[in-house]
């Protein structure tokens, strides 16, 4: 019989031995006994697994470590974790978050408050505004805004930040969104929005998603995405757009079914 938890959180980890804060995770789990965390060790070559094992011994019932033999990229690590949790736990909500906790666990878990009524997918957004603290290198911020604006245009929906690693779903929609492998190892967030559009149609999909400005987001450490990916990123976006546009046209045309 599956174990019952209100919320499962998937944390993809690749060479994170210096970025995992034992105290932050332990304190959060102590105060939130209804939450389960699945760390996905994505073929790390450092001591990430050992660090996670130490953390697990302190929180045996609320932590599981899923290890992938080789590095598969964030998309597959998250997908593997979500499929594992869906198979083994009767959670109501499930989502994913970056291991360095640029978004605090406490703020992430507050995304549950918005999953009601029609909303099945809530996500954090790094919007710089009065009342929030978003600490990010200006160069990355500017590049991120260019990419985000382009993504918003190809999706044809008004979304400010598709790439923030703080997303939460109802159980039912997560099983549909993460059923199949993603095209891109890193831009799978964009594919999630496309999959929502394919499932519900653009107009209805917009009503089922909610973007929540984060109060605090602090950039930590070096990005796991290589600088060289900046060139491949545009090719990935092109592939994603072409593939999902074909699927969208196919699903809207009864003569092609």
Secondary structure, DSSP 8 states (H G I E B T S, - for coil): --B--SEEEEEEESS-TTT--HHHHHHHHHH-TTEEEEEEEES-SSSHHHHHHHHHHHSTTTEEEEEESS---HHHHHHHHHHHHHHHB--SEEEEE-TT-SS-HHHHHGGGGG--TT--EEEEE----TT-EEE--HHHHHHHHHHHHHHHHHHTS--S-S--SEEEEEHHHHHHHTSS--S-SSTHHHHHHHHHHHHH-HHHHHHTEEEEE-SEEE--S--SS-TTHHHHHHHHHHHHHHHHHHHHHHHH-GGG-
